[in-house]
Amino acid sequence: MSIIVTGGAGFIGSCIVRMLNDMGREDIIIVDNIASTEKWKNLRNKKYLQYYNRANFLEELPNLAGEVEYVIHMGACSSTTEPDFDYLNRNNFNYTKTLWNFCAQNHARFIYASSAATYGGGEFGFDDRDDICRLLPLNGYGYSKQMFDLWAQKQTCAPPQHVGFKFFNVYGPNEYCKGSMASVILHGFRSVQESGKIKLFKSYRQGYEDGGQTRDFIYVKDICKVIRFIMANRQVSGLFNLGTGKARTFHDLGCAVFRALGQKSNIEFVEMPESLRAKYQYFTEATMDKLSAAGYREPFYSLEDGVKDYVQNYLAKDFLIY
């Protein structure tokens, strides 16, 4: 029985493949859209059965009936600034529905990526135990994820295990291919190498200092640990937050990068593009009680420890692949 990992050449997906290899699993089918990107580099140190292009995979999927144990669906358009909603609908919503239905019909287990972007501006909080119907995402990406979460809630025919994760701000190795959507840590590291300073957005909301905007930053290695836990606890299903449960400021993050490099902090605050100002989240913090109640007890990396590991063991070593 094989494991399908969509987005398996991308950031989180390739780290999950690393985790599966470390578990002794090599019966992995990777689905992605590498095209002319350098995501192929994330696969060079991985062991897997086959690679499929995303566009052709659904045609091949019926041929895998009865041969799949898990579908771990990390593939999606993750750009929060993507303007083409019809593309988001096809890629993030309909594609995910097809995989869900395949798993339901073939008794395969299904793990998929939702997003904290579904919480919008946070006016209803960040609690995964609350009714998700009232959430108001701020962008098309977040809404495409919300659409599937709502659709999944209504299904009477479901995979034997089905788990969605509302990822908060994930950072770590193998994100090098994400361009502008890579973490502020990666952009900050590059900026320090080039100019000796890190640039952060000014604040445009009363009560938040420049650089005082907060996020729940979670290290990708913690994502892998949680997914491994879910795979070992097959009775667990549902929609879960996946952050650390502790919001930290971007200023804290910038200082952590300098500390990991052994340098004095040098942070410059710059204007936020006007196109982002109305859609910008000033605070995110995952409520983690639901995952804890499901039995997960492992501590999460602190921001300082995660940044230190990422910077010193990957970025400073010529962007080493995990």
Salt bridges, closest charged atoms under 4 A:
ASP22 OD1 - ARG18 NE 3.38
GLU26 OE2 - LYS47 NZ 3.91
ASP27 OD2 - ARG25 NH2 2.95
ASP32 OD1 - LYS39 NZ 2.60
GLU38 OE1 - LYS41 NZ 3.15
GLU69 OE1 - ARG25 NH2 2.95
GLU69 OE2 - ARG234 NH2 2.23
ASP127 OD2 - ARG129 NH2 2.86
ASP130 OD2 - ARG134 NH2 3.65
ASP149 OD2 - LYS166 NZ 3.75
ASP222 OD1 - LYS225 NZ 3.66
ASP252 OD2 - ARG248 NE 3.20
GLU268 OE1 - LYS197 NZ 2.66
GLU271 OE2 - LYS202 NZ 2.91
GLU271 OE1 - ARG277 NH2 3.74
ASP289 OD2 - ARG129 NH2 3.52
GLU304 OE2 - ARG248 NH2 2.52
ASP309 OD2 - LYS221 NZ 2.94
